[in-house]
Amino acid sequence: MSNYFDFQEADARDKQLVLAKEMNIVPEGCLLNGSLVMGLHYTAPVDHHPEYVCRMCKEGPRERCGGAAYVQPEDTEGDLSGRDRHLLSADDASFRGIERKRIIGLLDDLC
């Protein structure tokens, strides 16, 4: 499961999400899966905005999670290159699914 949007709150057993909240990566009400949050956080540019993960979450229920508004990424933002190329082979299925959707979206925009 990549999110908890259909639930009142996130699963308290999602240790990665709990850690992300403790590190102030996402707001307390975040409803994304913890492994997805950490994957987005670790692929963020070095000088990323503090609300980077929230701004990447397109479908999140902002009235419930308290996150920042979605920002349409630029073509170069989010591209993995150089030292971050190894992240394309991540073990987390959620992260791979997000990456596939991003690539499909870029290809759709070309048509």
Backbone atoms as SQL, in Angstrom:
CREATE TABLE atoms (id INTEGER PRIMARY KEY, chain TEXT, resi INTEGER, resn TEXT, atom TEXT, x REAL, y REAL, z REAL);
INSERT INTO atoms VALUES
  (1, 'A', 1, 'MET', 'N', 0.839, -1.172, 0.000),
  (2, 'A', 1, 'MET', 'CA', 0.000, 0.000, 0.000),
  (3, 'A', 1, 'MET', 'C', 0.890, 1.244, 0.000),
  (4, 'A', 2, 'SER', 'N', 0.663, 2.145, -0.945),
  (5, 'A', 2, 'SER', 'CA', 1.521, 3.322, -1.049),
  (6, 'A', 2, 'SER', 'C', 0.991, 4.518, -0.261),
  (7, 'A', 3, 'ASN', 'N', -0.241, 4.420, 0.241),
  (8, 'A', 3, 'ASN', 'CA', -0.767, 5.519, 1.047),
  (9, 'A', 3, 'ASN', 'C', -1.891, 5.019, 1.951),
  (10, 'A', 4, 'TYR', 'N', -2.288, 5.908, 2.847),
  (11, 'A', 4, 'TYR', 'CA', -3.377, 5.628, 3.786),
  (12, 'A', 4, 'TYR', 'C', -4.529, 6.605, 3.567),
  (13, 'A', 5, 'PHE', 'N', -4.747, 7.057, 2.337),
  (14, 'A', 5, 'PHE', 'CA', -5.752, 8.063, 2.046),
  (15, 'A', 5, 'PHE', 'C', -7.164, 7.600, 2.382),
  (16, 'A', 6, 'ASP', 'N', -7.422, 6.311, 2.307),
  (17, 'A', 6, 'ASP', 'CA', -8.759, 5.785, 2.583),
  (18, 'A', 6, 'ASP', 'C', -9.006, 5.524, 4.064),
  (19, 'A', 7, 'PHE', 'N', -8.012, 5.814, 4.904),
  (20, 'A', 7, 'PHE', 'CA', -8.119, 5.576, 6.340),
  (21, 'A', 7, 'PHE', 'C', -8.110, 6.908, 7.086),
  (22, 'A', 8, 'GLN', 'N', -8.579, 6.902, 8.318),
  (23, 'A', 8, 'GLN', 'CA', -8.589, 8.121, 9.129),
  (24, 'A', 8, 'GLN', 'C', -7.176, 8.583, 9.456),
  (25, 'A', 9, 'GLU', 'N', -6.261, 7.636, 9.676),
  (26, 'A', 9, 'GLU', 'CA', -4.877, 7.978, 10.005),
  (27, 'A', 9, 'GLU', 'C', -3.951, 6.885, 9.498),
  (28, 'A', 10, 'ALA', 'N', -2.675, 7.212, 9.456),
  (29, 'A', 10, 'ALA', 'CA', -1.671, 6.252, 8.988),
  (30, 'A', 10, 'ALA', 'C', -1.485, 5.135, 10.009),
  (31, 'A', 11, 'ASP', 'N', -0.972, 4.017, 9.538),
  (32, 'A', 11, 'ASP', 'CA', -0.706, 2.874, 10.402),
  (33, 'A', 11, 'ASP', 'C', 0.406, 3.232, 11.387),
  (34, 'A', 12, 'ALA', 'N', 0.133, 3.112, 12.659),
  (35, 'A', 12, 'ALA', 'CA', 1.117, 3.443, 13.698),
  (36, 'A', 12, 'ALA', 'C', 2.309, 2.491, 13.673),
  (37, 'A', 13, 'ARG', 'N', 2.170, 1.341, 13.005),
  (38, 'A', 13, 'ARG', 'CA', 3.281, 0.380, 12.909),
  (39, 'A', 13, 'ARG', 'C', 4.223, 0.692, 11.763),
  (40, 'A', 14, 'ASP', 'N', 3.914, 1.701, 10.959),
  (41, 'A', 14, 'ASP', 'CA', 4.767, 2.108, 9.847),
  (42, 'A', 14, 'ASP', 'C', 5.939, 2.902, 10.419),
  (43, 'A', 15, 'LYS', 'N', 6.998, 2.185, 10.772),
  (44, 'A', 15, 'LYS', 'CA', 8.141, 2.780, 11.478),
  (45, 'A', 15, 'LYS', 'C', 8.859, 3.843, 10.644),
  (46, 'A', 16, 'GLN', 'N', 8.913, 3.651, 9.326),
  (47, 'A', 16, 'GLN', 'CA', 9.583, 4.650, 8.489),
  (48, 'A', 16, 'GLN', 'C', 8.805, 5.959, 8.467),
  (49, 'A', 17, 'LEU', 'N', 7.484, 5.886, 8.455),
  (50, 'A', 17, 'LEU', 'CA', 6.675, 7.095, 8.496),
  (51, 'A', 17, 'LEU', 'C', 6.809, 7.777, 9.853),
  (52, 'A', 18, 'VAL', 'N', 6.828, 7.002, 10.919),
  (53, 'A', 18, 'VAL', 'CA', 7.025, 7.567, 12.260),
  (54, 'A', 18, 'VAL', 'C', 8.362, 8.306, 12.310),
  (55, 'A', 19, 'LEU', 'N', 9.409, 7.687, 11.759),
  (56, 'A', 19, 'LEU', 'CA', 10.734, 8.313, 11.727),
  (57, 'A', 19, 'LEU', 'C', 10.713, 9.593, 10.897),
  (58, 'A', 20, 'ALA', 'N', 10.045, 9.561, 9.743),
  (59, 'A', 20, 'ALA', 'CA', 9.954, 10.745, 8.886),
  (60, 'A', 20, 'ALA', 'C', 9.246, 11.890, 9.613),
  (61, 'A', 21, 'LYS', 'N', 8.241, 11.574, 10.385),
  (62, 'A', 21, 'LYS', 'CA', 7.541, 12.601, 11.159),
  (63, 'A', 21, 'LYS', 'C', 8.441, 13.157, 12.251),
  (64, 'A', 22, 'GLU', 'N', 9.203, 12.282, 12.918),
  (65, 'A', 22, 'GLU', 'CA', 10.132, 12.730, 13.955),
  (66, 'A', 22, 'GLU', 'C', 11.231, 13.619, 13.377),
  (67, 'A', 23, 'MET', 'N', 11.635, 13.345, 12.131),
  (68, 'A', 23, 'MET', 'CA', 12.684, 14.122, 11.481),
  (69, 'A', 23, 'MET', 'C', 12.131, 15.373, 10.798),
  (70, 'A', 24, 'ASN', 'N', 10.815, 15.613, 10.929),
  (71, 'A', 24, 'ASN', 'CA', 10.134, 16.758, 10.314),
  (72, 'A', 24, 'ASN', 'C', 10.260, 16.773, 8.798),
  (73, 'A', 25, 'ILE', 'N', 10.287, 15.588, 8.188),
  (74, 'A', 25, 'ILE', 'CA', 10.299, 15.470, 6.729),
  (75, 'A', 25, 'ILE', 'C', 8.891, 15.684, 6.197),
  (76, 'A', 26, 'VAL', 'N', 7.910, 15.203, 6.949),
  (77, 'A', 26, 'VAL', 'CA', 6.493, 15.347, 6.604),
  (78, 'A', 26, 'VAL', 'C', 5.738, 15.820, 7.839),
  (79, 'A', 27, 'PRO', 'N', 4.535, 16.406, 7.654),
  (80, 'A', 27, 'PRO', 'CA', 3.747, 16.837, 8.815),
  (81, 'A', 27, 'PRO', 'C', 3.178, 15.636, 9.579),
  (82, 'A', 28, 'GLU', 'N', 2.753, 15.869, 10.792),
  (83, 'A', 28, 'GLU', 'CA', 2.212, 14.813, 11.656),
  (84, 'A', 28, 'GLU', 'C', 1.045, 14.064, 11.032),
  (85, 'A', 29, 'GLY', 'N', 0.264, 14.718, 10.216),
  (86, 'A', 29, 'GLY', 'CA', -0.910, 14.079, 9.627),
  (87, 'A', 29, 'GLY', 'C', -0.650, 13.358, 8.321),
  (88, 'A', 30, 'CYS', 'N', 0.604, 13.212, 7.908),
  (89, 'A', 30, 'CYS', 'CA', 0.945, 12.607, 6.613),
  (90, 'A', 30, 'CYS', 'C', 0.313, 11.224, 6.461),
  (91, 'A', 31, 'LEU', 'N', -0.219, 10.963, 5.264),
  (92, 'A', 31, 'LEU', 'CA', -0.892, 9.696, 4.988),
  (93, 'A', 31, 'LEU', 'C', -0.210, 8.891, 3.890),
  (94, 'A', 32, 'LEU', 'N', 1.055, 9.210, 3.592),
  (95, 'A', 32, 'LEU', 'CA', 1.818, 8.417, 2.632),
  (96, 'A', 32, 'LEU', 'C', 2.494, 7.262, 3.348),
  (97, 'A', 33, 'ASN', 'N', 2.832, 6.219, 2.604),
  (98, 'A', 33, 'ASN', 'CA', 3.575, 5.094, 3.146),
  (99, 'A', 33, 'ASN', 'C', 4.981, 5.563, 3.515),
  (100, 'A', 34, 'GLY', 'N', 5.501, 5.101, 4.629),
  (101, 'A', 34, 'GLY', 'CA', 6.807, 5.536, 5.117),
  (102, 'A', 34, 'GLY', 'C', 7.951, 5.248, 4.170),
  (103, 'A', 35, 'SER', 'N', 7.946, 4.097, 3.515),
  (104, 'A', 35, 'SER', 'CA', 9.038, 3.788, 2.590),
  (105, 'A', 35, 'SER', 'C', 8.994, 4.704, 1.376),
  (106, 'A', 36, 'LEU', 'N', 7.808, 5.103, 0.963),
  (107, 'A', 36, 'LEU', 'CA', 7.662, 6.048, -0.130),
  (108, 'A', 36, 'LEU', 'C', 8.182, 7.426, 0.287),
  (109, 'A', 37, 'VAL', 'N', 7.819, 7.853, 1.480),
  (110, 'A', 37, 'VAL', 'CA', 8.282, 9.144, 2.007),
  (111, 'A', 37, 'VAL', 'C', 9.808, 9.172, 2.059),
  (112, 'A', 38, 'MET', 'N', 10.394, 8.127, 2.610),
  (113, 'A', 38, 'MET', 'CA', 11.858, 8.113, 2.738),
  (114, 'A', 38, 'MET', 'C', 12.520, 8.012, 1.368),
  (115, 'A', 39, 'GLY', 'N', 11.923, 7.280, 0.438),
  (116, 'A', 39, 'GLY', 'CA', 12.467, 7.204, -0.910),
  (117, 'A', 39, 'GLY', 'C', 12.477, 8.561, -1.590),
  (118, 'A', 40, 'LEU', 'N', 11.377, 9.299, -1.471),
  (119, 'A', 40, 'LEU', 'CA', 11.317, 10.647, -2.041),
  (120, 'A', 40, 'LEU', 'C', 12.300, 11.578, -1.345),
  (121, 'A', 41, 'HIS', 'N', 12.410, 11.444, -0.048),
  (122, 'A', 41, 'HIS', 'CA', 13.322, 12.299, 0.717),
  (123, 'A', 41, 'HIS', 'C', 14.773, 12.075, 0.286),
  (124, 'A', 42, 'TYR', 'N', 15.170, 10.820, 0.129),
  (125, 'A', 42, 'TYR', 'CA', 16.560, 10.527, -0.210),
  (126, 'A', 42, 'TYR', 'C', 16.892, 10.780, -1.674),
  (127, 'A', 43, 'THR', 'N', 15.886, 10.937, -2.533),
  (128, 'A', 43, 'THR', 'CA', 16.166, 11.278, -3.927),
  (129, 'A', 43, 'THR', 'C', 16.044, 12.774, -4.187),
  (130, 'A', 44, 'ALA', 'N', 15.709, 13.523, -3.155),
  (131, 'A', 44, 'ALA', 'CA', 15.556, 14.979, -3.299),
  (132, 'A', 44, 'ALA', 'C', 16.909, 15.632, -3.568),
  (133, 'A', 45, 'PRO', 'N', 16.911, 16.737, -4.309),
  (134, 'A', 45, 'PRO', 'CA', 18.153, 17.481, -4.508),
  (135, 'A', 45, 'PRO', 'C', 18.719, 17.930, -3.168),
  (136, 'A', 46, 'VAL', 'N', 20.010, 18.128, -3.116),
  (137, 'A', 46, 'VAL', 'CA', 20.675, 18.508, -1.867),
  (138, 'A', 46, 'VAL', 'C', 20.078, 19.790, -1.286),
  (139, 'A', 47, 'ASP', 'N', 19.766, 20.745, -2.121),
  (140, 'A', 47, 'ASP', 'CA', 19.239, 22.031, -1.659),
  (141, 'A', 47, 'ASP', 'C', 17.713, 22.093, -1.749),
  (142, 'A', 48, 'HIS', 'N', 17.046, 20.954, -1.508),
  (143, 'A', 48, 'HIS', 'CA', 15.591, 20.889, -1.667),
  (144, 'A', 48, 'HIS', 'C', 14.855, 21.704, -0.602),
  (145, 'A', 49, 'HIS', 'N', 13.624, 22.060, -0.953),
  (146, 'A', 49, 'HIS', 'CA', 12.736, 22.786, -0.057),
  (147, 'A', 49, 'HIS', 'C', 12.338, 21.867, 1.093),
  (148, 'A', 50, 'PRO', 'N', 12.181, 22.386, 2.308),
  (149, 'A', 50, 'PRO', 'CA', 11.805, 21.533, 3.447),
  (150, 'A', 50, 'PRO', 'C', 10.516, 20.742, 3.235),
  (151, 'A', 51, 'GLU', 'N', 9.619, 21.243, 2.401),
  (152, 'A', 51, 'GLU', 'CA', 8.349, 20.547, 2.158),
  (153, 'A', 51, 'GLU', 'C', 8.391, 19.764, 0.849),
  (154, 'A', 52, 'TYR', 'N', 9.565, 19.298, 0.447),
  (155, 'A', 52, 'TYR', 'CA', 9.756, 18.616, -0.839),
  (156, 'A', 52, 'TYR', 'C', 8.814, 17.428, -1.006),
  (157, 'A', 53, 'VAL', 'N', 8.727, 16.560, -0.011),
  (158, 'A', 53, 'VAL', 'CA', 7.898, 15.361, -0.123),
  (159, 'A', 53, 'VAL', 'C', 6.430, 15.743, -0.286),
  (160, 'A', 54, 'CYS', 'N', 5.954, 16.708, 0.481),
  (161, 'A', 54, 'CYS', 'CA', 4.555, 17.157, 0.362),
  (162, 'A', 54, 'CYS', 'C', 4.283, 17.713, -1.027),
  (163, 'A', 55, 'ARG', 'N', 5.225, 18.460, -1.548),
  (164, 'A', 55, 'ARG', 'CA', 5.034, 19.075, -2.854),
  (165, 'A', 55, 'ARG', 'C', 5.034, 18.041, -3.979),
  (166, 'A', 56, 'MET', 'N', 5.591, 16.855, -3.733),
  (167, 'A', 56, 'MET', 'CA', 5.608, 15.781, -4.729),
  (168, 'A', 56, 'MET', 'C', 4.339, 14.923, -4.658),
  (169, 'A', 57, 'CYS', 'N', 3.589, 15.026, -3.591),
  (170, 'A', 57, 'CYS', 'CA', 2.385, 14.217, -3.373),
  (171, 'A', 57, 'CYS', 'C', 1.210, 14.866, -4.096),
  (172, 'A', 58, 'LYS', 'N', 0.815, 14.279, -5.203),
  (173, 'A', 58, 'LYS', 'CA', -0.211, 14.879, -6.060),
  (174, 'A', 58, 'LYS', 'C', -1.635, 14.661, -5.541),
  (175, 'A', 59, 'GLU', 'N', -1.925, 13.485, -5.029),
  (176, 'A', 59, 'GLU', 'CA', -3.301, 13.111, -4.690),
  (177, 'A', 59, 'GLU', 'C', -3.647, 13.247, -3.214),
  (178, 'A', 60, 'GLY', 'N', -2.709, 13.677, -2.394),
  (179, 'A', 60, 'GLY', 'CA', -2.930, 13.703, -0.953),
  (180, 'A', 60, 'GLY', 'C', -4.083, 14.592, -0.517),
  (181, 'A', 61, 'PRO', 'N', -4.849, 14.143, 0.479),
  (182, 'A', 61, 'PRO', 'CA', -5.962, 14.942, 1.008),
  (183, 'A', 61, 'PRO', 'C', -5.429, 16.025, 1.947),
  (184, 'A', 62, 'ARG', 'N', -5.083, 17.179, 1.396),
  (185, 'A', 62, 'ARG', 'CA', -4.428, 18.246, 2.169),
  (186, 'A', 62, 'ARG', 'C', -5.225, 18.688, 3.397),
  (187, 'A', 63, 'GLU', 'N', -6.560, 18.633, 3.300),
  (188, 'A', 63, 'GLU', 'CA', -7.372, 19.057, 4.440),
  (189, 'A', 63, 'GLU', 'C', -7.202, 18.122, 5.633),
  (190, 'A', 64, 'ARG', 'N', -6.789, 16.884, 5.393),
  (191, 'A', 64, 'ARG', 'CA', -6.581, 15.919, 6.482),
  (192, 'A', 64, 'ARG', 'C', -5.128, 15.784, 6.883),
  (193, 'A', 65, 'CYS', 'N', -4.212, 15.826, 5.923),
  (194, 'A', 65, 'CYS', 'CA', -2.806, 15.568, 6.244),
  (195, 'A', 65, 'CYS', 'C', -2.050, 16.820, 6.670),
  (196, 'A', 66, 'GLY', 'N', -2.524, 17.992, 6.264),
  (197, 'A', 66, 'GLY', 'CA', -1.866, 19.229, 6.647),
  (198, 'A', 66, 'GLY', 'C', -0.604, 19.523, 5.857),
  (199, 'A', 67, 'GLY', 'N', -0.446, 18.873, 4.714),
  (200, 'A', 67, 'GLY', 'CA', 0.751, 19.046, 3.897),
  (201, 'A', 67, 'GLY', 'C', 0.705, 20.263, 3.002),
  (202, 'A', 68, 'ALA', 'N', 1.862, 20.609, 2.464),
  (203, 'A', 68, 'ALA', 'CA', 1.974, 21.734, 1.528),
  (204, 'A', 68, 'ALA', 'C', 1.298, 21.379, 0.214),
  (205, 'A', 69, 'ALA', 'N', 0.966, 22.371, -0.551),
  (206, 'A', 69, 'ALA', 'CA', 0.288, 22.162, -1.835),
  (207, 'A', 69, 'ALA', 'C', 1.204, 21.466, -2.837),
  (208, 'A', 70, 'TYR', 'N', 0.602, 20.681, -3.730),
  (209, 'A', 70, 'TYR', 'CA', 1.336, 19.995, -4.788),
  (210, 'A', 70, 'TYR', 'C', 1.938, 21.024, -5.742),
  (211, 'A', 71, 'VAL', 'N', 3.176, 20.789, -6.160),
  (212, 'A', 71, 'VAL', 'CA', 3.846, 21.648, -7.123),
  (213, 'A', 71, 'VAL', 'C', 4.259, 20.788, -8.306),
  (214, 'A', 72, 'GLN', 'N', 3.803, 21.161, -9.510),
  (215, 'A', 72, 'GLN', 'CA', 4.165, 20.424, -10.723),
  (216, 'A', 72, 'GLN', 'C', 5.683, 20.485, -10.896),
  (217, 'A', 73, 'PRO', 'N', 6.372, 19.334, -10.881),
  (218, 'A', 73, 'PRO', 'CA', 7.826, 19.356, -11.031),
  (219, 'A', 73, 'PRO', 'C', 8.242, 19.784, -12.431),
  (220, 'A', 74, 'GLU', 'N', 9.386, 20.444, -12.507),
  (221, 'A', 74, 'GLU', 'CA', 9.950, 20.807, -13.795),
  (222, 'A', 74, 'GLU', 'C', 10.539, 19.561, -14.423),
  (223, 'A', 75, 'ASP', 'N', 10.834, 19.610, -15.713),
  (224, 'A', 75, 'ASP', 'CA', 11.359, 18.434, -16.414),
  (225, 'A', 75, 'ASP', 'C', 12.637, 17.912, -15.790),
  (226, 'A', 76, 'THR', 'N', 13.500, 18.795, -15.300),
  (227, 'A', 76, 'THR', 'CA', 14.778, 18.354, -14.752),
  (228, 'A', 76, 'THR', 'C', 14.679, 17.963, -13.293),
  (229, 'A', 77, 'GLU', 'N', 13.680, 18.476, -12.574),
  (230, 'A', 77, 'GLU', 'CA', 13.546, 18.151, -11.167),
  (231, 'A', 77, 'GLU', 'C', 13.136, 16.694, -11.022),
  (232, 'A', 78, 'GLY', 'N', 13.798, 15.983, -10.145),
  (233, 'A', 78, 'GLY', 'CA', 13.482, 14.588, -9.913),
  (234, 'A', 78, 'GLY', 'C', 14.238, 13.626, -10.808),
  (235, 'A', 79, 'ASP', 'N', 14.981, 14.132, -11.805),
  (236, 'A', 79, 'ASP', 'CA', 15.792, 13.246, -12.627),
  (237, 'A', 79, 'ASP', 'C', 16.936, 12.699, -11.796),
  (238, 'A', 80, 'LEU', 'N', 17.186, 11.430, -11.934),
  (239, 'A', 80, 'LEU', 'CA', 18.277, 10.807, -11.191),
  (240, 'A', 80, 'LEU', 'C', 19.502, 10.695, -12.084),
  (241, 'A', 81, 'SER', 'N', 20.577, 11.223, -11.614),
  (242, 'A', 81, 'SER', 'CA', 21.813, 11.148, -12.388),
  (243, 'A', 81, 'SER', 'C', 23.000, 11.104, -11.446),
  (244, 'A', 82, 'GLY', 'N', 24.135, 10.738, -11.989),
  (245, 'A', 82, 'GLY', 'CA', 25.372, 10.730, -11.201),
  (246, 'A', 82, 'GLY', 'C', 25.298, 9.784, -10.025),
  (247, 'A', 83, 'ARG', 'N', 25.587, 10.314, -8.850),
  (248, 'A', 83, 'ARG', 'CA', 25.653, 9.479, -7.639),
  (249, 'A', 83, 'ARG', 'C', 24.306, 8.885, -7.248),
  (250, 'A', 84, 'ASP', 'N', 23.186, 9.416, -7.784),
  (251, 'A', 84, 'ASP', 'CA', 21.864, 8.921, -7.424),
  (252, 'A', 84, 'ASP', 'C', 21.320, 7.861, -8.379),
  (253, 'A', 85, 'ARG', 'N', 22.056, 7.498, -9.428),
  (254, 'A', 85, 'ARG', 'CA', 21.557, 6.507, -10.400),
  (255, 'A', 85, 'ARG', 'C', 21.251, 5.170, -9.754),
  (256, 'A', 86, 'HIS', 'N', 22.011, 4.804, -8.724),
  (257, 'A', 86, 'HIS', 'CA', 21.786, 3.512, -8.074),
  (258, 'A', 86, 'HIS', 'C', 20.399, 3.416, -7.436),
  (259, 'A', 87, 'LEU', 'N', 19.737, 4.545, -7.201),
  (260, 'A', 87, 'LEU', 'CA', 18.424, 4.528, -6.580),
  (261, 'A', 87, 'LEU', 'C', 17.342, 3.991, -7.510),
  (262, 'A', 88, 'LEU', 'N', 17.627, 3.915, -8.808),
  (263, 'A', 88, 'LEU', 'CA', 16.646, 3.362, -9.738),
  (264, 'A', 88, 'LEU', 'C', 16.413, 1.877, -9.502),
  (265, 'A', 89, 'SER', 'N', 17.358, 1.214, -8.873),
  (266, 'A', 89, 'SER', 'CA', 17.199, -0.209, -8.597),
  (267, 'A', 89, 'SER', 'C', 16.791, -0.434, -7.147),
  (268, 'A', 90, 'ALA', 'N', 16.018, 0.477, -6.594),
  (269, 'A', 90, 'ALA', 'CA', 15.596, 0.374, -5.198),
  (270, 'A', 90, 'ALA', 'C', 14.803, -0.905, -4.969),
  (271, 'A', 91, 'ASP', 'N', 14.886, -1.437, -3.769),
  (272, 'A', 91, 'ASP', 'CA', 14.186, -2.668, -3.428),
  (273, 'A', 91, 'ASP', 'C', 12.710, -2.423, -3.117),
  (274, 'A', 92, 'ASP', 'N', 12.345, -1.216, -2.841),
  (275, 'A', 92, 'ASP', 'CA', 10.987, -0.923, -2.434),
  (276, 'A', 92, 'ASP', 'C', 10.060, -0.834, -3.644),
  (277, 'A', 93, 'ALA', 'N', 9.059, -1.686, -3.677),
  (278, 'A', 93, 'ALA', 'CA', 8.126, -1.738, -4.811),
  (279, 'A', 93, 'ALA', 'C', 7.348, -0.428, -4.957),
  (280, 'A', 94, 'SER', 'N', 7.030, 0.219, -3.872),
  (281, 'A', 94, 'SER', 'CA', 6.300, 1.489, -3.945),
  (282, 'A', 94, 'SER', 'C', 7.110, 2.547, -4.665),
  (283, 'A', 95, 'PHE', 'N', 8.394, 2.625, -4.326),
  (284, 'A', 95, 'PHE', 'CA', 9.252, 3.618, -4.962),
  (285, 'A', 95, 'PHE', 'C', 9.382, 3.323, -6.456),
  (286, 'A', 96, 'ARG', 'N', 9.536, 2.051, -6.811),
  (287, 'A', 96, 'ARG', 'CA', 9.635, 1.690, -8.226),
  (288, 'A', 96, 'ARG', 'C', 8.344, 2.028, -8.957),
  (289, 'A', 97, 'GLY', 'N', 7.205, 1.814, -8.296),
  (290, 'A', 97, 'GLY', 'CA', 5.923, 2.149, -8.904),
  (291, 'A', 97, 'GLY', 'C', 5.786, 3.645, -9.146),
  (292, 'A', 98, 'ILE', 'N', 6.209, 4.436, -8.194),
  (293, 'A', 98, 'ILE', 'CA', 6.177, 5.900, -8.355),
  (294, 'A', 98, 'ILE', 'C', 7.076, 6.320, -9.503),
  (295, 'A', 99, 'GLU', 'N', 8.254, 5.733, -9.594),
  (296, 'A', 99, 'GLU', 'CA', 9.185, 6.076, -10.666),
  (297, 'A', 99, 'GLU', 'C', 8.600, 5.704, -12.030),
  (298, 'A', 100, 'ARG', 'N', 7.941, 4.535, -12.123),
  (299, 'A', 100, 'ARG', 'CA', 7.299, 4.137, -13.377),
  (300, 'A', 100, 'ARG', 'C', 6.200, 5.125, -13.764),
  (301, 'A', 101, 'LYS', 'N', 5.386, 5.524, -12.792),
  (302, 'A', 101, 'LYS', 'CA', 4.317, 6.480, -13.073),
  (303, 'A', 101, 'LYS', 'C', 4.893, 7.816, -13.536),
  (304, 'A', 102, 'ARG', 'N', 6.006, 8.234, -12.944),
  (305, 'A', 102, 'ARG', 'CA', 6.637, 9.493, -13.339),
  (306, 'A', 102, 'ARG', 'C', 7.120, 9.420, -14.779),
  (307, 'A', 103, 'ILE', 'N', 7.737, 8.307, -15.148),
  (308, 'A', 103, 'ILE', 'CA', 8.243, 8.134, -16.503),
  (309, 'A', 103, 'ILE', 'C', 7.091, 8.069, -17.499),
  (310, 'A', 104, 'ILE', 'N', 6.021, 7.351, -17.146),
  (311, 'A', 104, 'ILE', 'CA', 4.857, 7.264, -18.019),
  (312, 'A', 104, 'ILE', 'C', 4.251, 8.655, -18.205),
  (313, 'A', 105, 'GLY', 'N', 4.189, 9.438, -17.130),
  (314, 'A', 105, 'GLY', 'CA', 3.679, 10.802, -17.228),
  (315, 'A', 105, 'GLY', 'C', 4.513, 11.659, -18.152),
  (316, 'A', 106, 'LEU', 'N', 5.845, 11.512, -18.082),
  (317, 'A', 106, 'LEU', 'CA', 6.725, 12.264, -18.975),
  (318, 'A', 106, 'LEU', 'C', 6.515, 11.845, -20.432),
  (319, 'A', 107, 'LEU', 'N', 6.343, 10.538, -20.660),
  (320, 'A', 107, 'LEU', 'CA', 6.106, 10.050, -22.009),
  (321, 'A', 107, 'LEU', 'C', 4.749, 10.519, -22.538),
  (322, 'A', 108, 'ASP', 'N', 3.729, 10.525, -21.666),
  (323, 'A', 108, 'ASP', 'CA', 2.415, 11.026, -22.080),
  (324, 'A', 108, 'ASP', 'C', 2.478, 12.489, -22.476),
  (325, 'A', 109, 'ASP', 'N', 3.288, 13.264, -21.776),
  (326, 'A', 109, 'ASP', 'CA', 3.421, 14.693, -22.078),
  (327, 'A', 109, 'ASP', 'C', 4.072, 14.923, -23.440),
  (328, 'A', 110, 'LEU', 'N', 4.859, 13.953, -23.904),
  (329, 'A', 110, 'LEU', 'CA', 5.520, 14.081, -25.210),
  (330, 'A', 110, 'LEU', 'C', 4.551, 13.858, -26.361),
  (331, 'A', 111, 'CYS', 'N', 3.475, 13.132, -26.092),
  (332, 'A', 111, 'CYS', 'CA', 2.506, 12.799, -27.155),
  (333, 'A', 111, 'CYS', 'C', 1.499, 13.889, -27.376);
